[in-house]
Amino acid sequence: MRLLPIVILFASLSAFSALSFARSPHTQTPAPTSAGVSVSANANTSTTIVAANTAATPVRVSPETLARTIQGAGLPVANVVVRTVPDARGTVIYIPQDHLYPGSNPADAVNDGAATTQNQIKSIVSYLTGTLGVHGVMVEGTNVGPVATDTLTVLGQKMQAATNLASAADNLARVCSSTTCGGAIAGARALSASLTRESALVGGAQEAKASGGTFALVGVENASTEAAAGDLVRDYYYLNDRLASLTTPSQNAFALANPAQLVQLSSHANTSGPVMDVSDGMLAALPKDQAIAAQTSAFTKAVQAAHSAEEAGNALLAKQAANLPPRSANPYGGVSSSAVLQQKIAADENQMQAVIVDERNRETAANAAQALGTLGTDTGVLVFGAGHTSGLLSALAAQKLSVVVVVPKQLAGDTGLAAALGGGQTPGS
């Protein structure tokens, strides 16, 4: 069985909702500029930062100065690389990312790195928007326009539920023995950790927004390309499923049971049941001692809220997947020639490079330039797949945009990313 090179599948497939049989609606919350740090001005190829704790007019600084400011902020950053263009019309702070691994669940060990990366991106985005006052963040996997309110609402509920549940479990553990309450407490902590990890894998920028960020969060993907990519990847999945079944009957190439799981892989709205949970029976068995009634009551409410948050996430996924064709409706079910299937797979792979990677890079750069104008700023953050870095940098340069690449610490060992950044300038701290 031939599969698309992992740099394309991982950088593009797992983050792009069209690649999974589904598309998402989008709405926006406008965002004011927030206060930031004061840095020295430079009139050449400038970006905007708001002066700290003052109502002063924003100063304009070079990408190099911006890069040094980021480097010195104590963030989880491996390195910062600057790519300038003559007569730039703006600056994009590009944060490469990795995401949920195709064919996996959030809890799988293969996603440990992605979860760490997204947590680091949340910290970086929060600093850029909260401290430096950058008020526009553009993200992969969402059509041009504001990120869907329902996605952010569900994400915020899940994040808050995880925090509250962990706190309630700790409070109960202080007053109830492990013999009596240990099972419920362990289940609650596992559920909280599961919700936290799922939230991280939705995306660090999305978490920063759902946590109360006042910046504008917008998508930069074209709907027409999303639709074309969705059709292409559906065909690719069907072909690989059929090829795998010729060797191992009833085997799906990507080990996915249904389209809803594909939505989970790519929409950044993943929900998968935790390894442990708190059953109704566990709650009913909690001590009725009045001395700890406050803790048991708070614990019960926190568990119920966590379950509600999970149900809301599952309902959102079901809504996104409502009109999707079933994975079993494989149009290649009657093809028994491996050679024919492999030829079609190769053709799809060539198209994927052109549509999913190259075309998206060009469109993302053009949409980013337009978004800066719409947001009324010459500076914005772009969070996009690390596998796109080389092509994306060229496309942004063609749009006359200088780029400050902020590499999360988790991606320090990414050799492909390092190669793509080899021609960049790393300013001294």
Beta strands, then each sheet from edge to edge (+ up, - down):
strand 1: 47-49
strand 2: 59-61
strand 3: 77-83
strand 4: 90-97
strand 5: 136-143
strand 6: 145-146
strand 7: 216-221
strand 8: 379-385
strand 9: 401-408
sheet 1: 1+ 2-
sheet 2: 3+ 9- 4- 8- 5- 7- 6+
end
